[in-house]
Amino acid sequence: QMIAAFRRFFSFKICTEKILLLITFLTFISCSSTKTSNDEQDSTVLIVDNNIDWSEFIEYSKGNIPVILISVHGGTLMPEWLSDRSCPGAVTVKDDNTYELAKETQEALSLIEASPYVVLNKMSRKKIDLNRSLEDSNCGDRSTEEYWDLFHKKVLEYRQEIETLFGKGLVLDLHGHGHSIQRIELGYLLSKSNLSENDESLNSNDITELSSIKNLAANNRSGINHSELLRGEKSFGSLLDNKGYPAVPSKNDIFPNSGDLYFTGGYNTFTYGSRSQGNIDAIQLEINKQGVRENISQVESFASALSNVIIEYLSEHYGDYN
């Protein structure tokens, strides 16, 4: 009887241990399942957080003339969830009233039923610089990559549409400078040294190949050469000068002196102009502040003049589109 009792005891002990092991196993499975579920939930939350509606930072619309107005450094929106650009060489200063200038120019042109295509950035330059490559636009921080893509794909889309509909066209990239000489600096991707050359040199392949209006120099309605397009009577700079807004290069200021500060044109002028490909030209407008964009009244006056210059330049060199 004692032996039978011991057998029953050990049999019960073994069963109990098996049950405990089974409970432990089931508990482990349950915990693992719960953890996986929580992990998936966390992952979903992260995706939602990163699913940003970037459209609030950009403004764009199609037009009916072969001109694209771009403004990238006049934005004011500063989302707190984006870090400020702080790497060496990062310029974060705002180009005052350049966003407003683009809007007023669009409005002035629309009054004569000549609407330009527009792509405008409303985000502060402290967060992103859209006149830079993707790698340089935010000091290597890729958190704004989606917005950079959105902006530049829209410009590229409009550029391609204009080329399809009109055959050729013009991108105007609006900026503001703080240089001491109060004049508009027109950037054609040509250096001060290039612009100081004589007409023969400016018309040579060596220099026209560098120009953001290379296609226009080879194919323009008025049949004038590259040097005349840069600083002749019907150049963009001379047309501005005729309206009371001094510009360089132009007939009255044919090139910046070697010691002058001068912007030649940046990423947008290079990317969307005709220097490397295509029939769309580009000019960077670096606009002085005094008397032009100190306040909205000045901006409205300049926008009216600029809209007239755009139409005259188009009519003279591209064709009649309004």
PyMOL commands that set and color helices and strands:
alter all, ss='L'
color gray80, all
select helices_A, chain A and resi 2-50+54-57+98-110+134-137+142-166+192-195+199-202+205-208+214-218+226-231+236-242+267-272+296-317
alter helices_A, ss='H'
color red, helices_A
select strands_A, chain A and resi 58-61+67-71+117-121+169-176+184-187+247-248+280-287
alter strands_A, ss='S'
color yellow, strands_A
deselect
rebuild
show_as cartoon
